[in-house]
Amino acid sequence: MSGGKGKGPRPAPSGRPRTGARVAAVQALFQSEQAGENPETVIDQFVRHRLGPNEAEDSFGEGRVPEVDAKLFARIVRTAAARIEQLDVAIAAALAKDWPLEKLDPVLRALLRAAAGELSVPHEPPARVVINEYLDIANGFFVGDEPRFANGVLDALARSLRADEFAAAPRG
């Protein structure tokens, strides 16, 4: 999936601060990995400089996320960073055997880590909500096959990390 043409983040729909938190978490995890920065440092930078409306412009210019649930943002980044080794194992298990995690586009890798972090916390929010949210974000970042690829990986992750949510309901 490396080499896909990204189109940059698309704004979260107005009134969706939780989606904004997830967009920002993907950006922060990407920055932390690419720059080798401590996740707590990146969280602090985002909270001080990139989250919330800018007085000059209320847009996603310069990576700004105008409407954000800052607590959710920090929780996603911290969870993904604290559990990165086990999350990477879960993500790798959802990939084709000949497609290592390192081969993924770094933004896609950050997106999958953020989603896996949320999915690693049982029932909050429901797995299908997590999948839908990150698919929306993938469609905002990518114009190629990455969103479809992400859909397959997210579904496999959710079924692995939240198997109880996908168990067949008894018929009656």
Order of alpha helices (4+ residues) and beta strands (2+ residues): alpha-alpha-alpha-alpha-alpha-alpha-alpha-alpha
